Amino acid sequence: MALKNKIKSKSTSSGDFADDLKSEKKKRSSKSNFLEQAIDFFKNDKVHQVFGAFLIAYSVFSIISCISYLYYWKFDDSLIDNSLRDILFNNDLVVKNWMSKLGALNAHIFIKQWFGIVSLIFPFIFFITGLNLLFNIKLLPIARMSRISIIIILWSSFVLGFTLNNSPWAIFGGAFGNQLSFWIVSLFGKIGTIIVILLSFTTILIIEFNVSFRNLKLKREQSENDSSNAESSTEDEEIEEKRIHDDSEKEGFFETLFQKNTYSQKLKDDDLSDEKVEAEALNFEIKHVERKPVNEKPEIKTPEFSINTQPIEVQSHSPINIIEESNQQEDESQAITFENTTFNKAADTITESLVNNGLEIIVPKEEETANFEDIEQINHYTIDMPFDPRLDLSTFRLPSIDLLDDYEQSAGSMVREGELHANKDRILETLKNYNIGIDKISATIGPTVTLYEIVPAPGVRISKIKNLEDDIALSLSALGIRIIAPIPGKGTIGIEVPNSNPEIVPMKTILASEKFVNSKFDLPIGIGKTISNESFIYDLAKMPHLLMAGATGQGKSVGLNAIVASLLYKKHPAELKFVMVDPKKVELTLFSKIERHYLAKLPDAEEAIITDTKKVVRTINSLCIEMDTRYDLLKDAQCRNIKEYNAKFISRKLNPNDGHHYLPYIVLIVDEFADLIMTAGKEVETPIARLAQLARAIGIHLIIATQRPSVNIITGTIKANFPARIAFRVTSKIDSRTILDSSGAEQLIGRGDMLLSTGNELIRLQCAFIDTPEVEKVTEFIGEQRGFADAFMLPEVPDEESDDSSKSFDPNDRDPLFVEAARLIVQSQHGSTSLIQRKLKLGYNRAGRIIDQLEGAGIVGPFEGSKAREVRYKDEFTLDQYFKDHNI
């Protein structure tokens, strides 16, 4: 019986313990819920706006009360000394302050009891902060402004307390200043206190305002160094010629060396930050929850899942980090526990990407262009200086980054922590249902999709996970799931899950990034951001041609605008020309304003942007003639590519009298290739294939876009010569395989989501968004500047219908303007149809007939491709003699 009572008492005590444990868990959960609700409340945007309005109102109230206190403090202080109850509820108590009793009390606390008259700085801080919270107006950086203001308040209160001590105005030093000055004087005396004031003032200038008292000495040393350098700059003519000869190589070497040093230093700093994060992570104890097997299934542990607030640029691609970017550079991470796993967390939501970080430092494009021109214009026309093609438009300025918009993201476009963990749990649950064990799982947050990287348990076949693509999509209720099994270069399997609220990647973010600004590519293009929020910059000259395809409305036109905008922000008009083909007549017409700067056309073309499919064949054949002519120039110069040729021409190793000239890059853009194939067929496909095969070395590159990625449009000949391909969302796997030779494009979510294939790897990108008004502002900025006399003229294409008999000269059948055209050709010593067409204001057909008659008469030579025809009469006297001999 005693034993039963003992067992009963033990069971009762154990039951009470269990009840106490449950109640304790409920209390903890309620506390944690209350803390989360409080955090969410203070992070609410509406709360921020209300608090901002309160700060603005309070700042106005405080400044008025403090100013009136300066006049009536003697009268009001005697009444403010009463109790708080009398101040609030005694209506007979009347003060002279402009803001009544509360204003007098507020000013009494700020000025008399705190820091004196310098307390007027506090309302200024409140006002600036309120503007930022309510209207998002950032007049000053709040953190630095607050820090400097507090230092000024403390130092000024101390100085006023010392200077106004034992005077009727001692109140304006404040209680803090008076007490501090009294204590310092008792320690150091008055003279010592003055020394302390000067020492503290000097310290503030050095630490907070970066004032250096060595400037005078440094300037003196710099002037001495300049004078010594000027004296030692006299060298032999041979050394000077050698220096000029290797100038370009030296410049590139030192720039590369500087860039490497800067980059190595950055990596060193990043490694230190990585080591710090890893050291902190090692202190966390991660426990796996052991689960009992159900129905004799193998034991599956909950894998490790962690979030790291480290910026994306310095991540080490470890499979245990969720990368999160912040607009602030000095966020302090806060430890939060979630499901027995400890991780770092800076905010409840994943913040926006680095849109404006370092913009003012990295992109001083106008200043760099101005400095370059100021230096080169002085020495341009001297024989011993390298040739600079950009000085033909010496006043040209590249577009400003301010012409583009930021597209600030709304709060709904940010990826929330709850969404990340909910998706993680669903993925694990789906894999667990199929007895697939996972060791680790991580997430990398991108603009539109989040990449969950998983490390399967030993013995798990990759094909089992690959076959669960539809099941995972069903569990996540997502638009499209793409599984990468395995990820190239990593021992992980990737699951790309679209974000519920995708972000916009502004074009301004890409063009202002350090990668784009400091890129040394020949034709740099910033197309968008990767899944890890890194700006993706590639060189079109290395691709060397690009094929874009996708369904209607998925972002091809925006992608073309982004490509053109990237080149406009990086290349001078003398270095780059566009040949634009737009069968739809509405997509590329925005760039007609830059015709005299960047566009190329046929001599007889009225518009530089080709919208008539009948003229496309002549244009592409003209590019083939230009290609052959350039290869002849490279052969004569003994160069293998355009880069070597231009380097020789810039260093003045090629004689312009031999036909050599600077060769700009030419980019052919076709907006709708399917329409050309339907109307022209082989007439278009054959020259395009020829250009794709041969034109890379001489600087002609092709960008072809189509919305019909079928095999009869994108033929094998085209695909073989376009190794770089961009696929936007398509409707079927067949179209995806036609573009990329693999599936995946059908799983994209649209609106700029794309896959880039460079032949070796497949990269998922979010295309940068540039709207039509932005393109208009950029083209207007360029078009308003001084340009060339006309667009870049492509070689003339001989008319297929004409024969040699048409060029025979019949004096009785000559054109009425034959004599005038002949005199014009001889005077200018330049035989071309375009010259007659422009000067005599004729159409191309009539001007072509006149040039044929001049050729038949022997005044000009035969057609020579891109070169002007030879003028066989050197002056008008011999021409007049010819006219007399033939009775013309």
PyMOL commands that set and color helices and strands:
alter all, ss='L'
color gray80, all
select helices_A, chain A and resi 2-42+45-80+84-89+100-135+142-163+170-209+215-231+237-245+247-282+312-314+359-362+365-376+389-393+401-403+411-413+417-433+462-466+469-476+507-511+514-517+540-542+556-568+589-598+613-637+642-650+656-658+673-679+682-694+716-720+733-740+745-747+772-783+804-807+811-813+818-828+833-839+844-856+876-885
alter helices_A, ss='H'
color red, helices_A
select strands_A, chain A and resi 334-338+341-345+438-445+449-456+482-484+493-498+524-530+535-539+546-549+576-581+600-601+665-670+700-706+724-727+753-757+762-767+792-793
alter strands_A, ss='S'
color yellow, strands_A
deselect
rebuild
show_as cartoon
